[in-house]
Amino acid sequence: MEDQAENLREIMRKKRGASEPAQDKPKEGKRARVITITSGKGGVGKTNVSVNMALAYARLGKKVVVMDADLGMANVNVMLNMIPKWSLYHVIRKQKTMKEIMVETEYGISIVAGASGFSKIANLTEDERMNFIEELDTLSNADIIIIDTSAGVSSNVLDFIAAADDAVIVTTPEPTAITDAYGIIKIIATEIDSLNMGLKLVVNRVRTVAEAKKVADRITNSAGQFLNLKVDYLGFIYEDTVVSHAVLRQRPFMVIDPKCKASLCIQHIVGRMEKSDIKESGGFGNMIKRIFSGN
């Protein structure tokens, strides 16, 4: 796998050295911060967190792309009441480029719609894989790339977690969600050889600060004690009726009510993210390497 990945990267280096237009190259020293949002189980609000975090970053003047990496049941576009004509499926099949499928939204962020029918990136042919790498690289002009994965621990979810500067695990106070959140953290600790990202936890749909802290302490303490893995408690999001109303209206709750409890929580979380450093080995270029180099 490592040999194949190195061959692919060498092809990329040669192609970049050819005739790439200057305007398509990232600015000198600029790196996109890659944030992967994931969860141990579905139904915990992962996509809602992804979309509204993107809006909070955009309000800070950041150029943000949300990539729906659920290659089976994509729903970022559903959350925004959009029906993109093209998706990652068309990129993988070389029918469209990433720039052609990227859609500007009315909210100041761009989205890349997920594909259906591809459960694992690893199943791509070498030619499809090479094309996908090159197309991913065109996103590097963004400031923030938020990757909304599918729930669970499929191989492509682990790839995107391993590739991130920050991996954010979303859970709720429900016992099954807590168990599954710890489960995915355990798999991350055992399956990803060179864990080199900030692993963070967000507790969604809490009623009180104390409830959020109890859940966070349970998960972070267990990860430290039994897995020797540091998980940073990033923050919580209150249970808020505005969120359910926003979902029904297919609009982000940050837009419906920027001052509601959930919106203020998201802004606090993004504020904490902005204060945390990106590791030197991070950034979008290294994301591409790590996805296709067996970690």
VOBA-1610 file (N, C-alpha, C; in pm, whole numbers, padded with zeros to 5 digits, always signed):
BEGIN
Met+00084-00121+00000Met+00000+00000+00000Met+00088+00126+00000Glu+00196+00123+00081Glu+00285+00238+00090Glu+00353+00265-00042Asp+00396+00155-00112Asp+00460+00172-00243Asp+00365+00235-00342Gln+00241+00187-00342Gln+00141+00241-00434Gln+00116+00389-00405Ala+00103+00421-00276Ala+00079+00561-00238Ala+00195+00650-00281Glu+00318+00602-00263Glu+00434+00682-00302Glu+00437+00703-00452Asn+00401+00600-00529Asn+00394+00614-00674Asn+00291+00719-00714Leu+00176+00717-00646Leu+00072+00814-00678Leu+00118+00956-00645Arg+00185+00972-00533Arg+00232+01105-00497Arg+00338+01155-00593Glu+00422+01062-00642Glu+00525+01100-00739Glu+00461+01149-00868Ile+00354+01082-00910Ile+00280+01126-01029Ile+00225+01265-01006Met+00171+01289-00885Met+00117+01421-00854Met+00224+01528-00860Arg+00342+01499-00805Arg+00450+01597-00807Arg+00489+01633-00949Lys+00493+01532-01036Lys+00531+01556-01176Lys+00425+01639-01247Lys+00300+01607-01218Lys+00192+01680-01285Lys+00189+01824-01237Arg+00215+01847-01110Arg+00214+01983-01058Arg+00328+02066-01117Gly+00436+01997-01150Gly+00550+02068-01205Gly+00533+02105-01350Ala+00425+02058-01409Ala+00401+02084-01551Ala+00342+02221-01571Ser+00216+02229-01603Ser+00159+02359-01643Ser+00036+02394-01561Glu+00048+02386-01430Glu-00063+02423-01345Glu-00077+02575-01342Pro-00197+02626-01369Pro-00216+02771-01369Pro-00182+02832-01234Ala-00116+02947-01237Ala-00071+03010-01113Ala-00188+03043-01022Gln-00305+03081-01081Gln-00415+03123-00999Gln-00479+03007-00925Asp-00451+02882-00968Asp-00509+02767-00900Asp-00424+02719-00785Lys-00304+02774-00769Lys-00216+02731-00663Lys-00250+02805-00534Pro-00238+02735-00420Pro-00262+02802-00295Pro-00160+02912-00272Lys-00197+03013-00194Lys-00103+03119-00162Lys+00014+03062-00083Glu+00130+03126-00098Glu+00250+03082-00029Glu+00226+03075+00121Gly+00254+02956+00179Gly+00244+02939+00323Gly+00101+02914+00372Lys+00004+02917+00283Lys-00134+02898+00325Lys-00167+02750+00334Arg-00235+02712+00442Arg-00275+02574+00457Arg-00420+02568+00501Ala-00494+02481+00438Ala-00632+02460+00481Ala-00631+02374+00606Arg-00711+02413+00703Arg-00726+02332+00825Arg-00835+02229+00800Val-00804+02103+00823Val-00897+01995+00796Val-00959+01947+00926Ile-01091+01958+00936Ile-01163+01915+01056Ile-01261+01805+01016Thr-01240+01687+01070Thr-01330+01576+01042Thr-01429+01563+01157Ile-01558+01561+01124Ile-01665+01545+01224Ile-01721+01405+01210Thr-01721+01329+01317Thr-01765+01190+01310Thr-01838+01151+01437Ser-01891+01030+01439Ser-01963+00981+01557Ser-01965+00829+01556Gly-01989+00772+01674Gly-01994+00626+01683Gly-02124+00570+01631Lys-02231+00651+01638Lys-02361+00605+01591Lys-02432+00719+01520Gly-02535+00685+01443Gly-02612+00786+01375Gly-02713+00852+01469Gly-02767+00965+01426Gly-02872+01029+01502Gly-02828+01117+01616Val-02697+01148+01624Val-02648+01233+01734Val-02632+01378+01692Gly-02662+01410+01566Gly-02656+01549+01520Gly-02525+01588+01455Lys-02451+01490+01408Lys-02317+01514+01350Lys-02323+01609+01231Thr-02413+01588+01139Thr-02421+01674+01020Thr-02465+01815+01058Asn-02556+01826+01153Asn-02598+01957+01203Asn-02480+02033+01262Val-02396+01963+01338Val-02277+02024+01395Val-02183+02070+01283Ser-02164+01985+01183Ser-02073+02017+01071Ser-02116+02143+00999Val-02242+02149+00961Val-02293+02262+00882Val-02290+02392+00962Asn-02332+02386+01088Asn-02337+02508+01167Asn-02199+02554+01212Met-02105+02461+01233Met-01966+02501+01257Met-01911+02574+01135Ala-01946+02525+01016Ala-01901+02590+00893Ala-01951+02734+00888Leu-02076+02755+00924Leu-02132+02891+00924Leu-02063+02980+01026Ala-02031+02923+01143Ala-01963+03001+01246Ala-01824+03043+01199Tyr-01754+02952+01130Tyr-01623+02987+01073Tyr-01637+03093+00965Ala-01739+03080+00881Ala-01761+03178+00773Ala-01784+03317+00830Arg-01850+03324+00944Arg-01877+03454+01008Arg-01750+03516+01066Leu-01645+03435+01076Leu-01515+03487+01118Leu-01431+03528+00997Gly-01493+03524+00879Gly-01423+03565+00757Gly-01345+03454+00690Lys-01370+03328+00730Lys-01298+03215+00672Lys-01369+03164+00545Lys-01286+03117+00452Lys-01340+03050+00333Lys-01357+02903+00367Val-01482+02856+00370Val-01512+02723+00424Val-01576+02633+00318Val-01528+02509+00315Val-01589+02406+00231Val-01633+02291+00322Val-01758+02249+00307Val-01807+02130+00377Val-01814+02017+00275Met-01736+01913+00303Met-01735+01797+00214Met-01815+01685+00280Asp-01921+01642+00213Asp-02002+01532+00262Asp-01934+01401+00224Ala-01863+01342+00321Ala-01787+01221+00293Ala-01865+01094+00325Asp-01995+01108+00345Asp-02079+00990+00358Asp-02103+00938+00216Leu-02031+00832+00181Leu-02037+00783+00044Leu-02149+00682+00023Gly-02247+00685+00112Gly-02360+00597+00096Gly-02492+00672+00113Met-02502+00751+00221Met-02626+00824+00249Met-02593+00970+00279Ala-02563+01045+00176Ala-02524+01185+00192Ala-02643+01270+00234Asn-02621+01366+00326Asn-02734+01448+00372Asn-02700+01593+00405Val-02578+01638+00378Val-02546+01779+00399Val-02637+01867+00313Asn-02654+01828+00188Asn-02739+01906+00098Asn-02885+01907+00143Val-02929+01797+00204Val-03066+01790+00255Val-03084+01891+00368Met-02983+01900+00454Met-02987+01995+00565Met-03001+02139+00516Leu-02952+02165+00394Leu-02953+02299+00339Leu-03061+02318+00231Asn-03148+02218+00218Asn-03256+02224+00119Asn-03203+02248-00022Met-03098+02173-00056Met-03036+02185-00188Met-03037+02049-00256Ile-03050+02052-00387Ile-03043+01928-00465Ile-02934+01946-00571Pro-02808+01920-00533Pro-02699+01935-00630Pro-02715+01839-00747Lys-02684+01889-00863Lys-02696+01805-00982Lys-02584+01702-00988Trp-02468+01739-00931Trp-02351+01652-00937Trp-02300+01622-00797Ser-02227+01511-00784Ser-02175+01471-00653Ser-02037+01408-00670Leu-01980+01359-00557Leu-01850+01294-00562Leu-01851+01172-00655Tyr-01967+01114-00673Tyr-01976+01000-00765Tyr-01926+01040-00904His-01965+01159-00948His-01927+01204-01083His-01779+01240-01089Val-01724+01284-00974Val-01579+01311-00970Val-01502+01181-00979Ile-01542+01084-00900Ile-01474+00954-00899Ile-01479+00890-01037Arg-01590+00908-01105Arg-01606+00850-01240Arg-01549+00939-01351Lys-01483+01049-01311Lys-01419+01140-01405Lys-01517+01210-01498Gln-01641+01219-01454Gln-01740+01288-01535Gln-01742+01438-01505Lys-01696+01475-01383Lys-01690+01614-01342Lys-01566+01636-01257Thr-01525+01763-01245Thr-01415+01796-01155Thr-01472+01841-01021Met-01386+01846-00919Met-01431+01889-00786Met-01486+02032-00792Lys-01419+02119-00868Lys-01466+02257-00878Lys-01603+02265-00946Glu-01627+02173-01037Glu-01756+02174-01108Glu-01871+02127-01019Ile-01841+02039-00924Ile-01951+01990-00839Ile-01965+02073-00711Met-01862+02153-00679Met-01872+02235-00559Met-01979+02341-00578Val-02065+02355-00478Val-02178+02447-00489Val-02167+02556-00383Glu-02177+02681-00427Glu-02182+02793-00333Glu-02324+02798-00275Thr-02332+02818-00145Thr-02463+02829-00082Thr-02495+02975-00052Glu-02618+03000-00015Glu-02659+03136+00019Glu-02605+03180+00154Tyr-02539+03087+00225Tyr-02493+03115+00361Tyr-02344+03147+00370Gly-02279+03162+00256Gly-02139+03200+00257Gly-02043+03085+00273Ile-02091+02963+00256Ile-02004+02846+00256Ile-02027+02768+00128Ser-01933+02680+00095Ser-01948+02593-00021Ser-01964+02449+00026Ile-02033+02368-00052Ile-02046+02227-00016Ile-02005+02139-00134Val-01954+02022-00099Val-01925+01917-00195Val-02017+01802-00159Ala-02114+01772-00244Ala-02214+01671-00214Ala-02154+01531-00213Gly-02203+01449-00122Gly-02155+01311-00112Gly-02205+01225-00225Ala-02141+01108-00237Ala-02178+01014-00343Ala-02260+00901-00285Ser-02330+00832-00371Ser-02401+00712-00331Ser-02340+00594-00408Gly-02329+00482-00340Gly-02280+00363-00407Gly-02133+00334-00387Phe-02062+00418-00310Phe-01921+00393-00280Phe-01905+00384-00129Ser-01901+00263-00076Ser-01890+00247+00068Ser-01747+00261+00116Lys-01651+00230+00028Lys-01510+00236+00068Lys-01425+00296-00042Ile-01350+00400-00009Ile-01259+00458-00106Ile-01155+00356-00149Ala-01123+00264-00059Ala-01020+00163-00089Ala-01059+00074-00206Asn-01186+00070-00241Asn-01230-00014-00352Asn-01208+00051-00489Leu-01162+00176-00492Leu-01140+00242-00619Leu-01023+00178-00692Thr-01029+00184-00825Thr-00914+00138-00904Thr-00801+00239-00887Glu-00680+00204-00928Glu-00567+00296-00915Glu-00592+00424-00993Asp-00654+00411-01110Asp-00682+00528-01192Asp-00783+00619-01123Glu-00890+00559-01067Glu-00991+00637-00996Glu-00932+00703-00871Arg-00847+00630-00803Arg-00783+00681-00683Arg-00693+00801-00715Met-00617+00790-00825Met-00529+00898-00866Met-00609+01024-00899Asn-00717+01004-00971Asn-00803+01116-01008Asn-00864+01181-00884Phe-00903+01098-00788Phe-00964+01149-00666Phe-00864+01233-00586Ile-00739+01186-00578Ile-00635+01261-00509Ile-00616+01398-00572Glu-00606+01401-00703Glu-00584+01528-00772Glu-00700+01624-00751Glu-00822+01568-00751Glu-00940+01652-00734Glu-00951+01704-00590Leu-00917+01621-00492Leu-00916+01667-00354Leu-00821+01785-00336Asp-00710+01779-00406Asp-00608+01882-00392Asp-00658+02020-00436Thr-00761+02024-00519Thr-00813+02153-00565Thr-00890+02225-00455Leu-00922+02157-00344Leu-00992+02221-00233Leu-00898+02299-00141Ser-00767+02286-00165Ser-00671+02338-00070Ser-00667+02491-00063Asn-00738+02561-00150Asn-00743+02707-00142Asn-00836+02757-00032Ala-00914+02665+00026Ala-01003+02704+00136Ala-00921+02726+00263Asp-00980+02800+00357Asp-00918+02815+00488Asp-00952+02697+00579Ile-01078+02655+00572Ile-01128+02547+00657Ile-01200+02445+00569Ile-01165+02320+00585Ile-01237+02211+00517Ile-01297+02123+00625Ile-01429+02119+00630Ile-01498+02035+00728Ile-01549+01912+00657Ile-01506+01797+00705Ile-01545+01669+00643Ile-01648+01601+00732Asp-01768+01586+00681Asp-01876+01520+00753Asp-01879+01374+00711Thr-01834+01286+00799Thr-01826+01144+00764Thr-01959+01075+00791Ser-01967+00952+00746Ser-02080+00868+00786Ser-02057+00826+00931Ala-02163+00780+00998Ala-02148+00731+01135Ala-02083+00593+01132Gly-02019+00557+01242Gly-01960+00424+01250Gly-01813+00423+01215Val-01762+00304+01186Val-01617+00286+01174Val-01576+00214+01046Ser-01638+00248+00935Ser-01595+00190+00808Ser-01454+00239+00777Ser-01388+00174+00682Ser-01248+00207+00654Ser-01232+00350+00604Asn-01328+00400+00524Asn-01312+00537+00474Asn-01332+00641+00585Val-01414+00609+00686Val-01429+00698+00801Val-01296+00708+00874Leu-01231+00596+00898Leu-01101+00596+00966Leu-00996+00669+00883Asp-01003+00657+00751Asp-00910+00729+00664Asp-00922+00879+00683Phe-01046+00929+00685Phe-01066+01072+00699Phe-01033+01121+00839Ile-01053+01037+00939Ile-01013+01072+01076Ile-00862+01082+01085Ala-00794+00983+01030Ala-00647+00981+01034Ala-00587+01099+00958Ala-00659+01147+00860Ala-00607+01252+00772Ala-00629+01392+00826Ala-00708+01406+00933Ala-00750+01538+00979Ala-00646+01606+01067Asp-00654+01739+01071Asp-00582+01816+01173Asp-00654+01800+01306Asp-00786+01799+01300Asp-00869+01782+01419Asp-00982+01684+01386Ala-00999+01584+01471Ala-01111+01491+01457Ala-01206+01515+01573Val-01329+01553+01543Val-01427+01586+01645Val-01529+01473+01655Ile-01534+01409+01772Ile-01631+01302+01797Ile-01755+01366+01859Val-01871+01342+01798Val-01997+01397+01850Val-02074+01285+01919Thr-02122+01315+02040Thr-02205+01219+02112Thr-02320+01294+02178Thr-02409+01220+02240Thr-02516+01278+02320Thr-02512+01209+02457Pro-02594+01253+02554Pro-02595+01188+02685Pro-02659+01049+02686Glu-02717+01005+02576Glu-02779+00873+02573Glu-02673+00765+02596Pro-02704+00665+02679Pro-02606+00560+02709Pro-02549+00491+02586Thr-02634+00464+02486Thr-02584+00397+02366Thr-02489+00487+02288Ala-02517+00617+02286Ala-02430+00711+02215Ala-02296+00723+02285Ile-02297+00724+02418Ile-02173+00731+02495Ile-02088+00607+02470Thr-02153+00491+02474Thr-02082+00364+02449Thr-02022+00362+02310Asp-02098+00407+02211Asp-02050+00405+02073Asp-01941+00510+02050Ala-01950+00623+02119Ala-01845+00725+02107Ala-01713+00670+02161Tyr-01719+00605+02278Tyr-01597+00545+02333Tyr-01548+00433+02241Gly-01644+00362+02181Gly-01607+00254+02089Gly-01527+00302+01970Ile-01570+00414+01910Ile-01496+00464+01793Ile-01361+00520+01836Ile-01354+00580+01956Ile-01225+00628+02006Ile-01130+00510+02027Lys-01182+00400+02078Lys-01099+00280+02099Lys-01047+00226+01966Ile-01132+00225+01865Ile-01090+00178+01733Ile-00987+00272+01673Ile-01006+00402+01692Ile-00907+00499+01644Ile-00772+00470+01708Ala-00773+00444+01839Ala-00648+00420+01913Ala-00578+00294+01867Thr-00655+00193+01826Thr-00595+00064+01789Thr-00569+00048+01640Glu-00649+00116+01558Glu-00639+00095+01413Glu-00550+00196+01342Ile-00538+00316+01398Ile-00457+00420+01333Ile-00319+00421+01396Asp-00219+00381+01317Asp-00085+00360+01370Asp-00020+00487+01421Ser-00024+00593+01339Ser+00043+00718+01377Ser-00061+00826+01401Leu-00120+00824+01520Leu-00226+00919+01553Leu-00165+01056+01570Asn-00192+01146+01475Asn-00126+01277+01478Asn-00226+01388+01450Met-00333+01388+01529Met-00430+01495+01514Met-00484+01529+01652Gly-00555+01641+01660Gly-00620+01675+01785Gly-00753+01603+01792Leu-00765+01507+01883Leu-00889+01432+01898Leu-00975+01503+02002Lys-01096+01542+01961Lys-01179+01627+02045Lys-01319+01569+02059Leu-01388+01612+02164Leu-01521+01560+02194Leu-01621+01675+02208Val-01738+01659+02145Val-01849+01752+02162Val-01970+01673+02211Val-02032+01720+02318Val-02152+01654+02370Val-02273+01736+02326Asn-02357+01675+02247Asn-02473+01743+02188Asn-02600+01712+02266Arg-02695+01803+02257Arg-02829+01785+02314Arg-02827+01765+02465Val-02756+01851+02535Val-02752+01841+02681Val-02850+01939+02744Arg-02894+01904+02864Arg-02989+01991+02935Arg-02919+02086+03030Thr-02805+02042+03082Thr-02731+02126+03177Thr-02581+02113+03151Val-02508+02210+03205Val-02361+02205+03196Val-02308+02083+03270Ala-02371+02054+03385Ala-02327+01940+03466Ala-02345+01808+03392Glu-02455+01795+03318Glu-02478+01673+03241Glu-02371+01657+03134Ala-02338+01766+03066Ala-02235+01761+02962Ala-02100+01720+03021Lys-02066+01780+03135Lys-01936+01751+03199Lys-01929+01605+03244Lys-02039+01553+03294Lys-02042+01413+03339Lys-02015+01319+03223Val-02078+01345+03109Val-02057+01262+02990Val-01913+01275+02940Ala-01865+01400+02932Ala-01730+01424+02882Ala-01626+01359+02972Asp-01644+01373+03104Asp-01548+01313+03197Asp-01544+01162+03183Arg-01659+01103+03166Arg-01667+00957+03153Arg-01588+00909+03032Ile-01603+00980+02920Ile-01536+00938+02797Ile-01388+00971+02799Thr-01355+01095+02835Thr-01214+01137+02831Thr-01131+01062+02936Asn-01186+01040+03054Asn-01113+00967+03157Asn-01089+00822+03117Ser-01191+00759+03057Ser-01176+00620+03012Ser-01072+00610+02901Ala-01074+00707+02809Ala-00976+00706+02699Ala-00834+00722+02753Gly-00818+00807+02853Gly-00686+00827+02911Gly-00639+00707+02991Gln-00730+00650+03069Gln-00693+00540+03159Gln-00670+00409+03086Phe-00760+00376+02994Phe-00754+00244+02931Phe-00688+00243+02793Leu-00684+00359+02727Leu-00627+00364+02592Leu-00501+00448+02585Asn-00469+00516+02695Asn-00355+00608+02698Asn-00366+00710+02586Leu-00487+00762+02567Leu-00516+00854+02457Leu-00580+00980+02512Lys-00527+01095+02475Lys-00581+01222+02521Lys-00693+01268+02428Val-00809+01288+02485Val-00923+01341+02412Val-00963+01472+02478Asp-00958+01580+02403Asp-00992+01712+02458Asp-01143+01734+02454Tyr-01197+01777+02566Tyr-01339+01814+02572Tyr-01354+01953+02513Leu-01412+01959+02394Leu-01421+02085+02320Leu-01538+02170+02366Gly-01646+02106+02407Gly-01763+02182+02450Gly-01892+02103+02431Phe-02003+02169+02457Phe-02134+02105+02449Phe-02231+02193+02371Ile-02342+02133+02332Ile-02449+02207+02265Ile-02580+02177+02339Tyr-02647+02282+02382Tyr-02772+02264+02456Tyr-02881+02203+02369Glu-02968+02125+02433Glu-03094+02085+02372Glu-03172+02213+02346Asp-03218+02231+02223Asp-03278+02359+02186Asp-03388+02335+02083Thr-03507+02386+02109Thr-03618+02364+02016Thr-03593+02431+01881Val-03508+02533+01879Val-03475+02601+01753Val-03410+02502+01656Val-03333+02408+01709Val-03263+02312+01624Val-03362+02224+01548Ser-03459+02168+01618Ser-03557+02081+01551Ser-03640+02158+01450His-03674+02283+01482His-03748+02367+01387His-03663+02395+01262Ala-03535+02418+01284Ala-03444+02445+01171Ala-03431+02324+01081Val-03422+02206+01141Val-03410+02083+01062Val-03534+02065+00974Leu-03651+02089+01032Leu-03774+02076+00956Leu-03781+02176+00842Arg-03726+02294+00863Arg-03727+02399+00760Arg-03608+02386+00664Gln-03519+02290+00692Gln-03400+02264+00612Gln-03313+02390+00599Arg-03294+02455+00713Arg-03207+02571+00721Arg-03122+02557+00847Pro-02997+02603+00845Pro-02912+02593+00964Pro-02970+02673+01081Phe-02958+02619+01201Phe-03011+02691+01317Phe-02932+02819+01344Met-02807+02825+01296Met-02729+02949+01308Met-02792+03062+01227Val-02869+03026+01124Val-02937+03125+01040Val-03075+03157+01098Ile-03145+03053+01143Ile-03278+03072+01199Ile-03274+03164+01320Asp-03177+03140+01410Asp-03163+03224+01529Asp-03017+03223+01576Pro-02939+03320+01531Pro-02796+03324+01566Pro-02769+03340+01716Lys-02873+03379+01792Lys-02853+03402+01935Lys-02921+03297+02022Cys-02971+03190+01960Cys-03031+03083+02040Cys-02921+03007+02114Lys-02960+02925+02211Lys-02861+02855+02295Lys-02768+02768+02212Ala-02822+02696+02114Ala-02740+02607+02032Ala-02640+02686+01948Ser-02684+02798+01893Ser-02596+02882+01810Ser-02480+02937+01893Leu-02510+02983+02014Leu-02405+03037+02100Leu-02305+02928+02137Cys-02354+02806+02157Cys-02265+02694+02188Cys-02172+02664+02071Ile-02226+02664+01950Ile-02145+02637+01831Ile-02037+02744+01816Gln-02074+02870+01838Gln-01977+02978+01827Gln-01867+02964+01932His-01903+02919+02051His-01804+02895+02156His-01708+02783+02116Ile-01762+02677+02059Ile-01681+02563+02015Ile-01582+02606+01907Val-01629+02682+01810Val-01541+02730+01703Val-01436+02826+01759Gly-01476+02907+01857Gly-01380+02995+01921Gly-01267+02917+01987Arg-01300+02806+02051Arg-01198+02721+02112Arg-01111+02653+02007Met-01172+02615+01896Met-01097+02553+01787Met-00996+02652+01730Glu-01036+02777+01718Glu-00949+02879+01662Glu-00826+02904+01750Lys-00841+02881+01879Lys-00730+02903+01972Lys-00634+02784+01979Ser-00676+02670+01923Ser-00589+02552+01926Ser-00499+02550+01803Asp-00378+02505+01822Asp-00278+02504+01715Asp-00297+02386+01622Ile-00256+02407+01495Ile-00250+02296+01399Ile-00110+02237+01407Lys-00103+02105+01413Lys+00029+02042+01418Lys+00105+02069+01289Glu+00236+02077+01301Glu+00321+02110+01186Glu+00303+02010+01072Ser+00271+01887+01106Ser+00257+01784+01002Ser+00116+01780+00945Gly+00033+01878+00984Gly-00105+01877+00939Gly-00124+01949+00807Gly-00249+01989+00782Gly-00280+02060+00659Gly-00333+01968+00551Phe-00388+02030+00448Phe-00459+01952+00347Phe-00367+01865+00263Gly-00248+01915+00232Gly-00155+01833+00154Gly-00123+01703+00224Asn-00100+01710+00354Asn-00072+01590+00430Asn-00195+01503+00448Met-00312+01565+00444Met-00434+01485+00448Met-00438+01388+00330Ile-00407+01441+00212Ile-00410+01358+00092Ile-00308+01245+00103Lys-00190+01278+00152Lys-00088+01174+00169Lys-00136+01065+00263Arg-00192+01106+00378Arg-00226+01010+00479Arg-00342+00920+00438Ile-00438+00977+00361Ile-00551+00896+00317Ile-00504+00777+00233Phe-00400+00799+00154Phe-00359+00697+00059Phe-00223+00636+00090Ser-00181+00646+00216Ser-00050+00589+00249Ser-00058+00488+00362Gly-00180+00440+00389Gly-00196+00342+00496Gly-00164+00400+00631Asn-00191+00534+00647Asn-00165+00606+00770Asn-00016+00613+00800
//
